[in-house]
Amino acid sequence: MENFPVRINADGTITREPDVLPRTPAKPDPNDNTIALSKDFTVNQSKNIWLPLIIHFHGGGFVLISAATSTIHEYCQLIAAQIPAVVVTAEYRLAPEHRLPAAYDDGMEVLHWLKTSQDGWLQQYADFSSCFLTGDSAGGNLAYQVGLRASAIVDDLLPLTIKGLILIKPYFSGVKRTESELRLEKDPDFPLALNDTCWELALPLGADRDHEYCNPTVGGGSKLIEKMSSLGWRVMEYVGFADPMSDRQIEFLKLLDQKGVAVVGHVDGSGHRTRDFVGPALCGYFKDFVLSSTKTA
């Protein structure tokens, strides 16, 4: 794991290598040469409705990355420009300083902030009745867990109305190894040992990988999945065959389907976990899902 930019210290804390991944500042100035405008919000600082509202949670195994990481920023810009949509990409607390469910708590705080936000861009352009939760890797896991929580309090979130979830190679695991995990045990970018380390850092102390935060199919899945189904939410999942977690993702999608959730699955035969994150196929699937969900709402 010599390429993993985190050093685990003897006392259980971690040291992240600075500036491993470039960061891109928000660009709210229309005179900037950019495909989509962006700006930063501080959530805990305390209508003209046109475009779908997409809330994005970044990946990074719950221990790395930021909403300002350049690849995340560029991806959100691309989605905003191609759909088009208003995209809010959220920061959340990282493990192990803040173990799960801290990130899920932060995701819910974002939803509560959005429903009462007086920000001019949101009030002028965002369609609060067509909201989608999305995320890549750990962010996909986060979007799912936040979605479960949100499904139980939909009236409290009004006027924010969630139409569906878009999960990009969501980060799931479990104690028993799957075929894809064993086949890709030595994956150069995300070996199985690194997967296990990230979960050890992120899960509540004493929990193993069959905790519901890590393994969404354990015990037949959350009872709130049926609530998602009754609300008419749709779920799109993008799976990369070359992702060690691909079997987990497919198993998860089957569970949702069995429980009556309208699912749309896309399996990329060559999709790697960390490479080809932003591609034309994914953007096309994303756009089609959002627009079709809006039309059928």
Buried (B, 14 or more C-beta within 10 A) or exposed (E): EEEBEBEBEEEEEBEEEEEEBEEBEBBEEEEEEBEBBBEEBEBEEEEEBEBBBBBBBBBBBBBBBBBBBEBBBBBBBBBBBBBBBBBBBBBBEBBBEBBBBBBBBBBBBBBBBBBEBEEEBBEEBBBBBBBBBBBBBBBBBBBBBBBBBBBEEBEEBEEBBBBBBBBBBBBBBBEEBBEBBEBBEEBEBBBBEBBEBBBBBBBEEEBEBBBBBBBBBBEEBBEBBBBBBEBEBBBBBBBBBBBBBBBBBBBBBEBBBEBEBBBBBBBBEEBBBBEBBBEEEBBEBBBBBBBBBBEEE
